[in-house]
Amino acid sequence: MVNYIKLLDKINLQKYIYLIDVFLSNEITVSCFLEHFLQTRREDNYWLTSSFDDEVNSIMDSIFLDIDEYNPEELYDPSDGFNINEEELRIRLDNKVSLLKKLI
């Protein structure tokens, strides 16, 4: 694994890392996090054009899939392998943001 990533990757990752950190520190609710994350991604041509390094892109896509699998507690079904609750979302995001921070 290379110990560096493109400068533009670092710059474009900062907003996502910050948003995830704010969520993980309980400064914003899960619904607020989801709204801002999805809005940021919709407007992010860098990510949408797959400009990230392959390793970073893989992590970011995995984060997006985790968010897609999230369901609020009232809709969460533990027997459904394709949805996760807030606790699991936090665990997954914490692991993935740690990987991103190691890269930058």
Kinemage of the C-alpha trace (Angstrom):
@kinemage 1
@onewidth
@group {chain A} dominant
@subgroup {mainchain}
@vectorlist {calphas} color= white
{ca met a 1} P 0.000 0.000 0.000
{ca val a 2} L 1.286 3.425 -0.907
{ca asn a 3} L 1.580 5.853 2.028
{ca tyr a 4} L 0.252 8.807 0.091
{ca ile a 5} L -2.704 9.708 -2.035
{ca lys a 6} L -3.267 12.434 -4.562
{ca leu a 7} L -3.461 15.934 -3.161
{ca leu a 8} L -6.926 16.398 -4.659
{ca asp a 9} L -8.083 13.232 -2.887
{ca lys a 10} L -6.926 14.698 0.420
{ca ile a 11} L -8.688 17.970 -0.230
{ca asn a 12} L -11.938 16.314 -1.309
{ca leu a 13} L -11.935 13.831 1.566
{ca gln a 14} L -11.764 16.499 4.262
{ca lys a 15} L -15.449 17.387 4.091
{ca tyr a 16} L -16.499 13.749 4.457
{ca ile a 17} L -14.076 13.027 7.276
{ca tyr a 18} L -15.248 16.127 9.112
{ca leu a 19} L -18.916 15.229 8.680
{ca ile a 20} L -18.374 11.654 9.851
{ca asp a 21} L -16.353 12.861 12.858
{ca val a 22} L -19.096 15.295 13.847
{ca phe a 23} L -21.650 12.490 13.648
{ca leu a 24} L -19.502 10.021 15.580
{ca ser a 25} L -18.974 12.591 18.339
{ca asn a 26} L -22.770 12.977 18.650
{ca glu a 27} L -22.733 16.632 17.638
{ca ile a 28} L -25.394 15.933 15.012
{ca thr a 29} L -28.167 13.364 14.727
{ca val a 30} L -28.142 10.481 12.319
{ca ser a 31} L -30.847 12.127 10.202
{ca cys a 32} L -28.840 15.350 9.990
{ca phe a 33} L -25.721 13.375 9.076
{ca leu a 34} L -27.526 11.447 6.346
{ca glu a 35} L -29.054 14.573 4.876
{ca his a 36} L -25.733 16.429 4.721
{ca phe a 37} L -23.714 13.449 3.549
{ca leu a 38} L -26.091 12.642 0.711
{ca gln a 39} L -26.393 16.289 -0.327
{ca thr a 40} L -22.617 16.677 -0.321
{ca arg a 41} L -22.187 13.524 -2.391
{ca arg a 42} L -24.850 14.605 -4.923
{ca glu a 43} L -22.913 17.817 -5.513
{ca asp a 44} L -19.457 16.219 -5.533
{ca asn a 45} L -18.286 15.877 -9.120
{ca tyr a 46} L -14.908 14.622 -7.935
{ca trp a 47} L -16.453 11.528 -6.352
{ca leu a 48} L -19.182 11.102 -8.976
{ca thr a 49} L -16.572 10.988 -11.743
{ca ser a 50} L -14.543 8.374 -9.826
{ca ser a 51} L -11.573 10.710 -9.525
{ca phe a 52} L -10.493 9.308 -6.157
{ca asp a 53} L -7.602 6.875 -5.980
{ca asp a 54} L -8.916 3.298 -6.306
{ca glu a 55} L -8.383 2.483 -2.622
{ca val a 56} L -10.067 5.688 -1.468
{ca asn a 57} L -12.890 5.237 -3.957
{ca ser a 58} L -13.514 1.732 -2.642
{ca ile a 59} L -13.753 2.999 0.949
{ca met a 60} L -16.006 5.900 -0.027
{ca asp a 61} L -18.313 3.637 -2.017
{ca ser a 62} L -18.463 1.284 0.952
{ca ile a 63} L -19.453 4.195 3.205
{ca phe a 64} L -22.195 5.117 0.761
{ca leu a 65} L -23.486 1.529 0.784
{ca asp a 66} L -23.480 1.498 4.597
{ca ile a 67} L -25.564 4.658 4.585
{ca asp a 68} L -27.904 3.105 2.047
{ca glu a 69} L -28.353 0.048 4.304
{ca tyr a 70} L -29.168 2.166 7.372
{ca asn a 71} L -32.708 2.072 8.740
{ca pro a 72} L -34.081 3.996 11.726
{ca glu a 73} L -34.840 1.866 14.779
{ca glu a 74} L -38.573 1.811 14.072
{ca leu a 75} L -37.916 0.272 10.637
{ca tyr a 76} L -34.878 -1.826 11.533
{ca asp a 77} L -35.321 -5.578 11.165
{ca pro a 78} L -32.384 -7.512 12.654
{ca ser a 79} L -33.339 -10.588 10.619
{ca asp a 80} L -32.869 -8.644 7.367
{ca gly a 81} L -29.220 -8.917 6.385
{ca phe a 82} L -29.508 -5.882 4.134
{ca asn a 83} L -30.222 -3.241 6.742
{ca ile a 84} L -28.338 -1.874 9.716
{ca asn a 85} L -29.266 0.246 12.705
{ca glu a 86} L -27.579 3.399 13.976
{ca glu a 87} L -25.223 1.498 16.258
{ca glu a 88} L -23.925 -0.625 13.390
{ca leu a 89} L -23.685 2.432 11.132
{ca arg a 90} L -21.515 4.169 13.731
{ca ile a 91} L -19.244 1.127 14.037
{ca arg a 92} L -18.811 0.853 10.281
{ca leu a 93} L -18.222 4.575 9.808
{ca asp a 94} L -15.692 4.643 12.630
{ca asn a 95} L -13.728 1.816 11.009
{ca lys a 96} L -13.808 3.379 7.566
{ca val a 97} L -12.974 6.907 8.639
{ca ser a 98} L -9.974 5.461 10.489
{ca leu a 99} L -8.802 3.882 7.238
{ca leu a 100} L -9.229 7.174 5.387
{ca lys a 101} L -7.298 9.076 8.051
{ca lys a 102} L -4.407 6.622 7.736
{ca leu a 103} L -4.300 7.322 4.020
{ca ile a 104} L -4.127 11.065 4.406
